[in-house]
Each structure stands twice: as C-alpha cells, then as structure tokens.
C-alpha cells in the first residue's frame, strides 16, 4: 500500500510575513557628478577657486537614502575618474555598485578594474572601498599588473591604500621579469 500526497502553498502572506516593495526615492539617468573642493578660503562667489577631486558617470543611479539603511545603487555600472594632488587621473569601472551612506563603504561588483595614472592595473570580480580610511579590499581572486617592476601578481585576498602604493596581497603567485644586469 502506497500513499502519495501533494500540497500547494496557496497561503496569502500578509502583515509581517509579506515582502514589502522597496522603491527608490529618486532615479537619475545618464548621471555625471563632479566632486570638487575649494582650494582657497571663499572671499566672495566671484572669486571661488576649486579643484576637481573625482568625476562619477553612470547610466542609472537609484537613491535609497530614505530607508533605514540608506544607500545609492548603480545597477547598470559606473565609472569614477579620480585625481591626485598633482591632478593625475586614475579610473575605476564596475558593472554594479552600491554606496552605503551611513558606513561610508562602497561595494563594486562585476569586472572591477582600476587603472592608475602610472600604468598599474588591478582586476577583481568584487572590491570594497572604505571612504573614511581611503582603503580598498577584497577577499576575491585578483590580478595586479605593475609596470614599474614589470610584474604580474595573481592571488586571492587583497587590501591597499587607494593609490595602490601600500599593497597587502594574500595567496599570491606571479611573474616578474628579471634582467641580466639585476642578477
């Protein structure tokens, strides 16, 4: 004797169980946002001099800063050009990004690439940026190309200052060209 039972979940979820729809308080399309700072004290509005720190471009930005955990989402990717004290440009691109307003943490996902002004290149599937400490990090696999010492490093787990000068790499392998005169 065999008994077979089949059930369907026809229960309508209401109250606490129901998923609440979350909508952005605003959406910007074809966003170009320029971050600047004044270089000298402001005397009057006609004599303001400013310096460009970064330029963010994105096809779409969704603003969720009205939620209990505020954030801005870049669902179709973003590019950030940032400039150092000598006005040298570096870029970061990613397929997806979230900027958390409260924690000052940025999460970049999908084909994350950093190209520095001095030719260094860093690639990973996910990267975090701590805006407070100006520090980048990931636990994902990465590739780091450094033309200064003609090396390519692969690994899993990486953290560094935003300029890729103080690098801490984990589980690494790599290639380095050694010229005859160095031996």
Legacy VTK file of the C-alpha trace (Angstrom):
# vtk DataFile Version 3.0
C-alpha trace
ASCII
DATASET POLYDATA
POINTS 183 float
0.000 0.000 0.000
1.419 3.376 -1.005
0.090 6.812 -0.151
1.103 9.891 -2.094
0.325 13.430 -1.012
0.839 16.700 -2.818
0.464 20.176 -1.407
0.324 23.638 -2.867
1.151 26.755 -0.914
-1.907 28.910 -1.522
-1.417 30.845 1.683
-1.591 34.608 1.104
1.171 36.306 3.038
0.040 39.407 4.875
1.311 41.666 7.635
4.815 40.918 8.875
5.256 37.960 6.503
4.573 39.944 3.332
7.539 41.249 1.371
7.440 44.981 1.292
8.119 46.601 -2.053
11.099 48.943 -1.899
11.304 51.789 -4.357
13.992 54.439 -4.722
13.093 57.954 -3.717
14.713 59.143 -6.925
16.306 57.837 -10.106
18.906 59.667 -12.175
19.678 58.638 -15.748
22.965 59.393 -17.554
24.467 60.818 -14.381
27.662 62.865 -14.429
28.598 64.010 -10.934
31.702 66.110 -10.272
33.177 66.163 -6.748
35.130 69.355 -6.041
36.665 71.193 -3.127
37.622 74.815 -2.765
41.357 75.402 -2.840
41.344 78.785 -1.099
39.050 80.321 1.520
35.939 81.733 -0.127
36.040 85.548 -0.206
33.051 86.095 -2.462
31.178 83.987 -5.008
33.013 85.503 -7.998
36.485 84.573 -6.703
35.896 80.921 -5.793
38.631 78.570 -6.982
38.031 74.853 -6.802
39.792 71.615 -7.602
38.133 68.557 -9.170
38.606 65.504 -6.939
36.558 62.964 -8.910
34.027 62.596 -11.713
31.427 59.827 -11.438
29.472 58.761 -14.523
26.724 56.145 -14.548
23.813 55.217 -16.813
21.467 54.889 -13.780
21.620 55.855 -10.108
18.857 54.812 -7.709
18.627 56.811 -4.474
17.522 54.795 -1.428
18.668 57.340 1.184
15.110 57.425 2.565
15.457 53.896 4.023
16.645 52.899 7.493
19.917 51.665 5.897
20.481 54.405 3.297
22.332 53.720 0.059
22.752 54.664 -3.577
22.685 51.870 -6.158
24.262 51.878 -9.619
22.546 48.855 -11.221
23.996 49.350 -14.715
27.563 50.080 -13.697
29.688 53.129 -13.107
32.996 54.778 -13.868
34.892 57.035 -11.489
37.792 59.214 -12.597
39.727 60.489 -9.598
42.581 62.959 -9.438
45.550 63.101 -7.069
47.304 66.202 -5.705
49.226 66.570 -8.986
45.966 66.341 -10.984
46.938 62.917 -12.379
43.890 60.843 -13.366
43.141 57.242 -12.370
39.909 55.357 -13.133
37.719 52.671 -11.608
34.999 50.840 -13.536
32.485 48.211 -12.409
29.320 46.545 -13.700
27.384 47.282 -10.474
27.901 49.435 -7.400
26.367 50.350 -4.052
27.426 53.309 -1.905
26.316 52.985 1.734
25.780 56.467 3.191
25.930 55.537 6.879
29.003 53.300 6.847
30.858 55.218 4.084
31.534 51.873 2.387
31.303 51.336 -1.372
30.790 47.876 -2.877
31.767 47.388 -6.517
30.843 44.172 -8.312
31.417 42.593 -11.707
34.516 43.265 -13.806
36.013 45.750 -11.367
39.077 47.394 -12.938
41.352 50.077 -11.505
43.757 51.823 -13.890
46.158 54.193 -12.123
47.842 57.215 -13.668
51.219 55.437 -13.523
50.062 52.386 -15.509
49.178 49.943 -12.722
46.108 47.826 -13.313
44.052 45.867 -10.786
41.203 43.475 -11.734
38.786 41.561 -9.493
35.121 40.471 -9.503
34.334 42.440 -6.311
36.005 45.274 -4.442
35.148 47.365 -1.400
36.278 50.922 -0.755
36.326 52.383 2.758
35.867 56.125 2.196
36.817 57.039 5.769
40.193 55.280 5.712
40.711 55.588 1.934
41.389 51.848 1.756
40.375 49.207 -0.822
39.970 45.491 -0.109
38.600 42.205 -1.418
38.601 38.523 -0.489
38.066 37.542 -4.131
40.637 36.484 -6.718
42.593 39.314 -8.309
45.188 40.229 -10.917
47.608 43.113 -10.304
49.865 44.380 -13.094
52.701 46.694 -12.052
54.759 48.082 -14.958
57.227 49.777 -12.564
58.803 46.445 -11.629
57.457 44.552 -14.668
55.423 42.137 -12.581
52.050 40.436 -12.723
50.607 39.142 -9.462
47.641 36.798 -9.018
46.063 35.966 -5.714
43.028 35.762 -3.504
42.538 38.483 -0.915
43.948 41.972 -1.292
43.979 45.291 0.519
45.720 48.557 -0.235
45.587 52.320 0.011
43.586 53.935 -2.778
46.745 54.684 -4.805
47.936 51.034 -4.788
51.197 52.031 -3.081
50.817 50.083 0.228
49.766 46.649 -1.047
48.915 43.621 1.100
48.256 40.604 -1.141
47.275 37.110 0.003
47.636 33.625 -1.524
49.768 35.003 -4.342
51.554 33.699 -7.405
53.002 35.779 -10.178
55.502 36.646 -12.842
58.433 39.037 -12.671
60.911 39.850 -15.397
64.498 39.827 -14.142
67.050 41.381 -16.454
70.588 40.008 -16.726
72.141 43.081 -15.100
69.952 42.552 -11.976
71.355 39.070 -11.355
LINES 1 184
183 0 1 2 3 4 5 6 7 8 9 10 11 12 13 14 15 16 17 18 19 20 21 22 23 24 25 26 27 28 29 30 31 32 33 34 35 36 37 38 39 40 41 42 43 44 45 46 47 48 49 50 51 52 53 54 55 56 57 58 59 60 61 62 63 64 65 66 67 68 69 70 71 72 73 74 75 76 77 78 79 80 81 82 83 84 85 86 87 88 89 90 91 92 93 94 95 96 97 98 99 100 101 102 103 104 105 106 107 108 109 110 111 112 113 114 115 116 117 118 119 120 121 122 123 124 125 126 127 128 129 130 131 132 133 134 135 136 137 138 139 140 141 142 143 144 145 146 147 148 149 150 151 152 153 154 155 156 157 158 159 160 161 162 163 164 165 166 167 168 169 170 171 172 173 174 175 176 177 178 179 180 181 182
